């Protein structure tokens, strides 16, 4: 008994053990099946983890899983502020229809990166599909991205690609005198006023904010114009969804024996997670530093999910609505994507479809509905503030580059918002970089762990 008491006292003195007792969330579902059954598995390390990852979204989970596979025996702890893993990529099953859906939007993976597609295929049963987004214009649905179909509809006549190019060039000519600084200037220079007013202005305003104040890359990163029919464009080489949605796949990424997950704990520079060799921060960078230099401006978005009679539901899986008079700017109809895991409609609901109506700028937290998210605005002020925080982060890394613990900042937390393929590719690269660095500066046996 005395020996047991002495060992318990030693455990209580250990900072990691006290950390786990204090936040008490070091219990998590071990798998999707365990989660559904309400079973939890305690995860309290005997020793401090070598690597900490802040944020259990897609980026953080891929880094953790890939890094532990590249570095056998490595211990990685993921700290998540919310009560579940997955971030904006969580998926659920609608009990009324049996349809698998992503509460925060249609997260189809589209990539031409062979490594990304191979990674997803090796972790789940990936279902290949070729979904196409559409935009609503005068009661018709036109394929996206903007192409010959949209130009013909806007100018009201059948056109050859060369005729379409000449018309757009003439319409945009007077707006190409100087480099664009705002999204509106970039759109007018690329499309001209007619296409801009018909397809872009309302969508920019509803989703990202005032087009005259957000930066030009809001347009250039999200819109392109083709002079050939969009319907002939096959898009990225590989497109698809994990069977059953992203949720089960992301849950499986945490099942590696070297990974633990701490939920319901918001880590920060003032209250960092325990680690001995490296920390990857994917949470918002201004939150990490306590917003002591100011808060990044954000726009709150939400998706209201409803059952809609099939006759009144959108005819396509994803449709955008640039009409400024509509409160929403996009609809999502998962059953029309053809993804695996979208089970049959339940009896009595065969004539209804689950549809998500996406809108933005919907008032304070709690008034947007359940499925809400904050998106960092791309404004000159935000860019300057994010750069200031990143400069501080770079200085922190330089101060610790001698072999002491290092802190990395990556993912959406740095202010960017990438698609699924780009996010996975960046996470794989970071994991490989970390694996090389950890191998190059392996600590000597018996060395003590440190705190940042």
Secondary structure, DSSP 8 states (H G I E B T S, - for coil): -HHHHHHHHHHHHSHHHHHHHHH---EE-SSHHHHHHT--EE---SS--SEEEE--SHHHHHHHHHHHHHSTT--EEEE-SSSSS-GGG--EE-TTT--EE-TT----EEE--HHHHHHHHHHS-EEE----EEEEETTEEEESSB-HHHHHHHHTS---HHHHHHHHHHHHGGG-SS---BHHHHHHHHHHHHHIIIIIHHHHHHHTS-TTTSBTHHHHTT--B-SS-GGG---SSEEEEETT-HHHHHHHHTTSTTEEEE-S----SSS----SSEEEE-S-HHHHTTTTT----EEEEEEEEEEEETTTS-SSSEEE---TTSS-SEEE-GGGTT-TT-----TT-TTEEEEEEEEE---STTSS-SSEEEEE---HHHHHHHHHHHHHHHHHHHHTTTSS-EEEE-GGGGT----HHHHHHHHHHHHHHHHHHHHHT---TT------
